[in-house]
Amino acid sequence: QAGVAAGAALAGTAMGAGPILAAQPKAGRQVPGIYRIAVGDIEVTAVLDGYIDLGVDLFPDAKADEVEKLQLANFAAVGDKLRASVNCFVVNTGEKLAIVDAGGRNLLGPTMGDMPAGLAAAGIDPAAVDVVIATHMHPDHIGGITTKNGAAAFPNAELVVHADDWDFWMSPENLAGAPDFFKPFFQAAQAAGTPYVKTVRKIKGDEDVIPGVRSMALPGHTPGHTGFVVSSGT
């Protein structure tokens, strides 16, 4: 009886006190974006590095009303910008740990560069990565393979990239001859590639990069633009 009475009194006190109000600081940032999927025996972890707003003028053949329909359908702001997410993909075969692309660090503004936090949240140590695979050497794909201090972000990894892309972007002559607006792309590529000069593996055509990951040549976006197919089991 005493316990029941005490409990009732406590409940009455709590209910009568009303809500407890306390200031709560704003988090300010979104939680890391991580998504895992199994491909047979291989585990693929998608890590969101951030986003970039692209101008619709990149798509000169797109009709304005069709662009607006797409923006509305995706709950995006209607205007002259298209928001594109930037992702990295960690491939764990059980024997090899690879990352396909590594985001843009801070090279294209403050809306990118979340890859390191995403890896940490996913329990992935950059020092454990065996292979860094680049689809191509644009800054939003290879900026994150180095730190702000110019060191390799994946210190024990080799860099795999198509030979045509490496030779094009790493060329001092191409940098010197590029229009001024295009020079930063060469400078970013060369800064990213330099720490991996001794470990770079330049591929050509379609070949097995690591067991379970095969390259697929897709030139056009850049000279050596490449896709990678993950397969496991039947």
TALIN-V92389 format. One record per backbone hydrogen bond with DSSP energy under -1.0 kcal/mol. CO is the residue of the C=O (numbers start at 0). NH is the residue of the N-H. E is the energy in kcal/mol with one decimal. If there is no record, write none. Layout:
# TALIN-V92389
((CO/NH/E) (CO/NH/E))
This chain:
# TALIN-V92389
((0/4/-2.5) (1/5/-2.7) (2/6/-2.5) (3/7/-2.5) (4/8/-2.4) (5/9/-2.5) (6/10/-2.6) (7/11/-2.4) (8/12/-2.2) (9/13/-2.5) (10/14/-2.5) (11/15/-1.9) (12/16/-1.2) (32/47/-2.6) (34/45/-3.4) (36/43/-3.0) (38/41/-2.3) (41/38/-3.4) (42/91/-3.1) (43/36/-2.4) (44/89/-3.0) (45/34/-2.0) (46/87/-2.5) (48/113/-2.7) (49/85/-2.8) (51/83/-2.8) (53/81/-3.2) (54/57/-1.9) (55/58/-2.0) (58/61/-1.9) (62/66/-2.4) (63/67/-2.3) (64/68/-1.9) (65/69/-2.1) (66/70/-2.4) (67/71/-2.6) (68/72/-2.5) (69/73/-1.4) (70/75/-3.2) (71/74/-1.5) (79/55/-2.2) (81/53/-3.3) (83/51/-2.5) (85/48/-3.0) (85/49/-1.2) (87/46/-3.0) (88/99/-3.2) (89/44/-2.8) (90/97/-2.7) (91/42/-2.4) (95/92/-2.6) (96/129/-2.7) (96/130/-1.6) (97/90/-3.2) (98/132/-3.2) (99/88/-1.7) (102/143/-2.2) (103/106/-2.6) (105/108/-1.0) (108/111/-1.0) (110/50/-1.8) (113/117/-2.2) (114/118/-2.7) (115/119/-2.2) (116/120/-2.4) (117/121/-1.7) (118/123/-3.0) (119/122/-1.2) (124/127/-2.1) (125/128/-1.2) (129/157/-2.1) (130/98/-2.2) (131/159/-3.3) (132/100/-3.3) (134/225/-2.3) (137/140/-2.1) (137/141/-1.7) (138/142/-1.6) (140/101/-2.7) (141/144/-1.5) (142/145/-1.1) (144/152/-2.8) (146/149/-1.8) (150/146/-2.5) (153/156/-1.9) (157/131/-3.2) (158/200/-3.5) (159/133/-2.7) (160/202/-1.9) (161/165/-2.4) (162/166/-2.9) (163/167/-1.6) (164/168/-2.7) (165/169/-2.4) (170/174/-1.9) (171/175/-2.4) (172/176/-1.9) (178/181/-1.5) (178/182/-1.1) (181/184/-1.1) (181/185/-1.0) (182/186/-2.6) (183/187/-2.4) (184/188/-2.0) (185/189/-2.7) (186/190/-2.1) (187/191/-2.0) (188/192/-2.6) (189/193/-1.9) (192/195/-1.7) (193/196/-1.7) (195/198/-1.2) (195/199/-1.3) (200/160/-1.7) (202/162/-3.0) (206/214/-3.0) (209/212/-2.8) (211/230/-2.3) (212/208/-2.5) (212/209/-1.2) (213/228/-3.1) (215/226/-3.1) (221/219/-2.4) (221/224/-1.3) (224/217/-2.7) (226/215/-2.7) (228/213/-2.4))
